[in-house]
Amino acid sequence: MPTTLTDIRDAAGLRADPRFGRLIAHVEAKRQGRRWAARGDIDASDIPALLPNIWIIEIEPASGDLMQPRLRVRLAGTQVERIYGRTLSGIYLESLDWGAHSDRIFASLNRMADEGIGHFLDVSAQIQPRLSRRVRRLGLPLSDDQQRVSHLMLLAYYEFNATAPEHFHEFWLP
């Protein structure tokens, strides 16, 4: 997919972007005054243009010997699965390796799950078949019971760039 996104440096730029801003507005409208929208509030038919780049991640709370929650893919859009070269639904994210920034990427996913706050990431990552890609990803928390985050909704765009320098830029949404 050719790059069509401008660089996004802050929350104002994120909201102004036609793709990421649309998802933020959609999820905010579904919140209806609550802290988070619920997974059941999200209807893919409302955002068909974004659907190929959407991930829905279910958060399985930490239990037993597990110190961190487990993150299981419940839905991965067609563009996401094309980039990864396989079906992702049902897999745990910890089975994926994104290269040099994997630990930081997982830390951001876990913080979204723990604190229930949105996150934007612009990062270089190694994705199957081990090609360097620039990934721009917005993550928004969802909650089925308004007590804890039950899902993360991610909107991700990928750009092949073999000569891209290693980079990691992130910010948290207020």
C-alpha positions in Angstrom: 0.0 0.0 0.0 1.6 3.3 -0.9 1.9 5.9 1.8 -1.0 8.3 2.0 -0.7 9.4 5.5 1.1 12.5 6.7 3.4 12.4 9.7 1.4 12.7 12.9 3.2 14.2 15.9 0.4 14.9 18.4 -3.2 14.3 19.3 -4.4 17.4 17.3 -2.7 16.0 14.2 -4.2 12.5 14.9 -7.8 14.0 15.1 -7.2 16.0 11.9 -6.2 12.9 10.0 -9.2 11.6 7.9 -8.6 8.0 8.8 -7.5 8.1 12.4 -9.8 11.0 13.2 -12.8 9.1 11.8 -12.1 6.2 14.1 -11.7 8.5 17.2 -14.9 10.3 16.4 -16.8 7.0 15.8 -15.7 5.4 19.1 -16.3 8.7 21.0 -19.9 8.8 19.6 -20.4 5.2 20.8 -19.3 6.0 24.3 -22.5 7.8 25.0 -21.0 9.5 28.1 -19.3 6.4 29.5 -15.6 6.2 30.0 -15.3 3.6 27.2 -17.3 2.3 24.3 -18.2 -1.4 24.6 -17.1 -4.0 22.0 -20.8 -4.5 21.2 -21.2 -0.8 20.4 -18.9 -1.1 17.4 -20.6 -2.0 14.2 -18.2 -2.6 11.2 -20.9 -1.5 8.8 -20.5 2.0 10.2 -16.8 2.2 9.2 -16.4 0.1 6.1 -13.5 2.1 4.7 -11.5 1.5 7.8 -12.3 -2.2 8.3 -9.4 -3.7 6.2 -7.0 -2.1 8.6 -8.8 -2.8 11.9 -7.7 -5.2 14.6 -9.9 -6.2 17.6 -7.8 -7.6 20.4 -9.4 -9.4 23.3 -7.7 -8.9 26.7 -7.6 -12.0 28.8 -6.9 -10.9 32.4 -3.7 -12.0 34.1 -4.2 -15.1 36.1 -2.3 -17.9 37.8 1.4 -17.7 36.7 0.7 -15.1 34.1 1.9 -11.6 35.2 0.5 -9.8 32.1 -2.8 -10.2 30.4 -2.9 -12.2 27.3 -3.9 -10.4 24.1 -5.8 -12.5 21.6 -6.7 -11.4 18.1 -10.5 -11.6 17.6 -10.6 -9.8 14.3 -8.0 -8.7 11.8 -8.9 -6.9 8.7 -8.0 -8.1 5.2 -5.2 -5.6 4.8 -3.7 -6.6 8.1 -3.8 -10.3 7.2 -2.3 -9.6 3.8 0.6 -7.8 5.4 1.2 -10.7 7.8 0.6 -13.3 5.1 -1.7 -15.4 7.2 -4.9 -15.5 9.2 -4.5 -13.9 12.6 -7.8 -14.5 14.2 -7.4 -16.5 17.4 -3.7 -16.1 17.8 -2.1 -14.5 20.8 0.0 -11.4 20.1 2.8 -12.6 22.2 3.4 -15.2 19.5 4.4 -12.4 17.1 7.8 -10.7 17.0 8.0 -7.2 15.5 11.8 -6.9 15.6 13.8 -4.4 17.6 10.8 -2.5 19.1 8.8 -5.6 20.1 9.2 -5.0 23.8 8.1 -1.4 23.5 5.2 -2.2 21.3 3.9 -4.9 23.8 4.5 -2.4 26.7 2.2 0.1 24.9 -0.5 -2.6 24.3 -0.4 -3.7 28.0 -0.5 -0.1 29.2 -3.6 0.6 27.0 -5.2 -2.5 28.6 -4.1 -1.6 32.2 -4.9 2.1 32.1 -7.6 2.3 29.5 -6.1 5.1 27.5 -5.7 5.6 23.8 -2.3 5.4 22.1 -0.7 6.3 18.8 2.4 4.6 17.5 4.6 5.3 14.5 7.3 2.6 14.4 9.6 0.6 12.2 8.9 -3.1 12.6 9.8 -6.4 11.1 6.7 -8.1 9.8 6.3 -11.4 7.9 8.0 -12.2 5.7 10.5 -10.3 7.8 10.3 -7.1 5.7 10.9 -3.7 7.3 7.7 -1.7 7.5 6.7 1.6 8.8 3.6 1.0 11.0 1.3 3.8 12.1 -1.2 2.5 14.6 -4.0 4.0 16.8 -5.2 2.0 19.7 -8.4 2.7 21.6 -9.7 0.8 24.6 -13.1 -0.8 24.8 -14.9 -2.1 27.9 -17.9 -4.5 28.1 -18.5 -3.8 31.8 -17.0 -0.3 32.3 -14.9 -1.9 35.1 -11.9 -3.0 33.0 -10.7 -2.8 29.4 -12.0 -5.9 27.6 -10.7 -5.2 24.1 -8.4 -3.0 22.2 -9.5 -1.6 18.8 -6.5 -0.9 16.6 -6.4 0.9 13.3 -3.0 0.2 11.6 -1.5 1.3 8.3 1.6 -0.4 6.9 4.2 0.9 4.4 7.0 -1.1 3.0 10.3 0.8 3.3 13.5 -1.2 3.0 15.6 1.8 3.6 13.7 3.3 6.5 15.7 4.1 9.6 14.8 2.5 12.9 12.3 4.8 14.6 9.8 4.8 17.4 7.4 7.7 18.0 4.5 7.4 20.4 2.1 9.5 22.3 -0.8 8.9 24.7 -4.3 10.3 24.2 -5.8 12.5 26.9 
